[in-house]
Amino acid sequence: MRTTTLNDRVTQICAELGINQVQLAELAGVTKGAVNQWFSAVRIDQSMKPAHAFAIADKTNYEPRWLMLGEGPKNKTNNARENALIELYRACDERGQTTVLRAAEQESKYLAGDQDQRTGT
């Protein structure tokens, strides 16, 4: 159930991130005019387009569903270290991503008690 308006949510985002409307437009990949419409949205049933919510979510810790509808958790559940790992993974090419995944799999197996997996023996 929606409890906030789009205006409430974008106002909160700007305050929490310390950004202005122009910077929010850059985050979302929209014009300042589109952001002005979000700030004018006072009816509970008004929302932002999914593409814009996901663009903001990709660069912040906000959940797309909350951005669009004001429903569900506001923030992603990853902690800072998890987010850092995700960002590093995304910055890698395919070979690097494979290497990161293999290292994580080996560490997971090691922690699960299969210590031979860590050393490859």
Order of alpha helices (4+ residues) and beta strands (2+ residues): alpha-alpha-alpha-alpha-alpha-alpha-alpha-alpha
